[in-house]
Amino acid sequence: MSLEGRRVLITGAARGIGALLARRLHARGARVALLGLEPELLAQVAAECGDCPWSECDVADRAQVDAAVADAVRRLGGLDVAVANAGIGAQMTLIEGDAAVWDATFAVNLMGTYNLVRAAGPHVSHPQGYFLVTASLAAALHLPLMSAYCASKAAVESLGDSLRIELRPSGARVGVAYYAELDTDMTSRGFATEAAARMPLGGHGHLPVAPVEPAIDALERGIERRSRRIVSPRWVAPLLPIRMVVQRVVELQARRGLAKTLEIARAEEASLTTAQPGRSDQRRN
């Protein structure tokens, strides 16, 4: 389907993938609406997208999402595509780690996705509708220090699969996006710790960070085609069907120097990749 005139709502649109995707879809003739936490950045992106509608919105707050989606639908005259892009992360260990990181990660990544599904789902439930949720390769392959992020993204993948079945009678389709490490603010902030740099898989010195532009290309194609699955880089695709085998390889690789890495992580301060409203303690104690 042509992107011309398509009405698209994007969360986490102040920067990173959300902002890049908004600019790309606007350039293709889509009408976009933006949700995010950083009003100055949102306003700038909106100005670059034809002064499109935008709302400062914490996706973890259901009432805010309901209000922001209702406003976007009113101003766009309906909705064809909803993209649950907002996400955060921070390293934590399951044993003696910061429980606040776990709670915040699930509040944004999983509950934020559900809140958007609940609010925007009825509006994209038509034969040209499309809902895209962001799972990440972390939904399939699970690393130490990334337990909260991996678990939340695995839950988002499950949510997307269930939503696909539920929306089928309406003619709408559902896609799940899987990214590896991309060159975004989230990656640079999430792995900017001593412990993360030591990981055989996941640290910048061991696993190359992929450019973000091919991911935006993949998203553009995926939204245009209402694809079931969107991946970037391309090598992510063959890993998904054999995830159980690859997970075993990941576990063996992660053993190297793991005790020291965990020791460092338990003592190290690690910020959430995006500061969250109403949470004064954004770092572990």
N, C-alpha and C positions, 0 to 999 in steps of 0.2 A: 504494500500500500504506500502511496506517496506520502511524504511527510508534510507536504504543502497544506497548511491550514489545520494540521493536527493539533489538538489542545493537550498539552503535556504539563504535568505537575511533577516537580523534582524536589526531593528533600536533600538536606546537606548541600545546598547549592551555593554557599558563600565562597567556596574555594575548592580546589582539587578536582576530582572527577565530576562532581555535580556542576561546578561552574563551567568547566570545559564542555561538558555535554550540553548545557543550556545554550552556550554560544554556538555550538555546532548545529543544534536543532533549529535555533533561530535563523541561522544562515541558510538552512534548507527550507525555510518557509513555515516552520512550525510556530505555534503560538504557545509560549511557555509561561509558567507561573513558578515562582521560587519560594522555597521554605528553608530557613536556616537560623543560626544563632547569632551571627555577627552582622548587625544591621548596616554598618558602613560598607562592608564588603558586598553584602547582598544588594544594596542600592547601586553600587558600581556595576555589578554584573547585570542587574536589571536595566540600567541605562544602556549597556552594550547590547541588550536584547530588545531594543525598541521600547524602552520604558515599560517593560512588562510588569504584571502584578507580582508583588513579593510580600512575605510576612515573616517577621521575626517569630520563630516558633521552636519550642522545645518538644521534639517528637515523643519524649517520654511522658509528656503531660497530655493526657487524652483530651481534655477540654480545649487546650490550645490547638491541637491537631484538628479537632472537629470544627472549630471556628475558622482556622486558616484554610481548610479544604472548602468549607462552605463559601468563603469569600472568593477563593480562586475559581470555583465553579460558577459563581455569579458573574464574575468579571470576564471569564472566558466564554460564558454561555454554554457550559457543559464540560465534559472531560472525556478524552479518548485514551490517554496513557497516563499511568501513575508509576513513578520510579522511586522506590524506597532505597535511597542511596546513603542516607545519613548513617554514620557508624563511628565508633571510637574504640580505642584499645589502650592497654598499658600492661607491661609485664607484671606478673605476679606468680608466686609459688602457691600451690594448693595447701601445702603444709607451712604454717606460720606466715602466710601471705596476707595481704591487706584485703579484707572482705569487702571494703568499700569499692575497690576496683571491680570485683565480681558484680556487685549490685549495680554499679553505674553502667558497666558494659552490657549487662542484660537489659537494663532499663532502656538504653538507646537502641542497641542492635536488634533485640528481639521484640520488646514491648513497643518500641518506636515503629517497627515494621508492622506489627499487629494493629497499632493505632491507626496507621495509614490505611491498611487493608479495611479496617472497620469503617473509616470515614469516606475513603475514596472508592472502595469496592462497588457500592451501588451505582456510582456514576460511570464506571468503565464496564459495567455489565451489559454490553450490547455487542452486536456482531463485529464491530470494528474496534472493540476495546482491547486493551493490553495492560497487564500489570507486571512490572519487573521488580523482583526482590534481589538483593545483593548478598550472596552467600560467601564467596571467596573460596580459594583453594583450601583455606583453613577449615572449611566444613568437611573436607574429605581426609586431610592429613593433619595430624595433631601433634603439636610440639610442647615440650616443657616451657614454662614461662608465659606461654600463650593460651593457657587452659581456659580462661574466661572468654577470650576472643574466639577460640576454636569451638567451644561448646555453644556459644551464642550463634555462631554462623552455621553450625550443624543444625541447630533448631530452626534457623531461618530457612535453610534448604528444605527441611521437613514441612514447614509452613507453606512454602511455595508449591511443593508437590501436592499438598492437600488442597490448596487454593485452586490449582489448575483443574482438579476434578470438579470442585464446587462451581467454578465459573463456566465450565464447559456448556451446560444447557443454554446459557445466555449468548453463546457465540464468542465471548471474550476469550483471550488466551493469556497464559502466564509464562513468564520466563524467569530463569534463575541465572544470575551472573556469577562466574567464578574467576577471580583474579589471583595471580601470584603476586609477589612483591612488585609494586609499580613505583615509579619515581614521582611520589606525591608527598605533600606535607605530612600525611598520616604515617607513611613509611619512615620518613626521616626522623620524625619525632618518636615513633614507637620503638625504633631500634637504636636510638641515640643513648644507649646505656652500656656500661662496661660488661654486664652479664650477657646482654643480647649479642654483643660483638664477639663473644667467646663461643657462641653456639655454632656447631659444625653446619647446621642447616638453619637458615634464617638470619644469620649475622651478615652484615654488608661485606665482610671479607671472604665469605664462603659461597653465598648464593647471589648471583648477579641480580641487580635491580633492573627490571625491564622498563623501557620508555613508556610513558603514559599515552602517547598519541595513538599507537595501534589499539589500545583499549577503547579510546573514543571512537575510532573507526569501527571496531567490533560492535560497540553499543549502537552506533548509528544504523549499521546494517541490521542488527538484531531487532531494534525497535521498528524499523521499516518493514521487516519481514514477520514481525511478531514471533520471534524465535523462541523455542522451548529452552534453549541453553545458549549462553553467551560466554565465551572464554577469552582470556588474554593473559599471557602470550599463548600462541597456538599450541605449544607443547603441553599446556594444562589439560587439553581435551583427552589425550590417550591415558592420562593418569587416573581419571575419574572411574572408568570401569574396573580398574585393577587396584583400587585404593587399598584393599586389605593387604596385598603383597607389598605395595609401596610403603604402607605404614610400618611394616616390619623392618624395612630398610631404614626408614627414618629413625626408628627406635634404636637400631644398632649404631647408626651414625651419631646419635645424640649422646651416647654413653661416654664419649671421649671428654675427659675433664669435667664431667657433669657435677660431681660433688662440689668442686671448687666454684663452678658457675652458680649453683644453687645457693651456696654460702654468700657469694657476692650479691645475688639478687635479693636475698632476705634482708640485707643491710642497706641496699641501694634505694634511693628515692627515685620513683618513676612516675612522671606526670601522665594523666590522661592525654590522649592526642588532641582532644578539643576540650577546653574547660567547660564544665557543665553548670548551668544556673542553679542556684539554691544549694550548691555543695561547696561550702567554704573550704573544706579539706580536700583538695584535689590531689594530694600526694600522700603517700603512706607515712605513718608516724615513725 
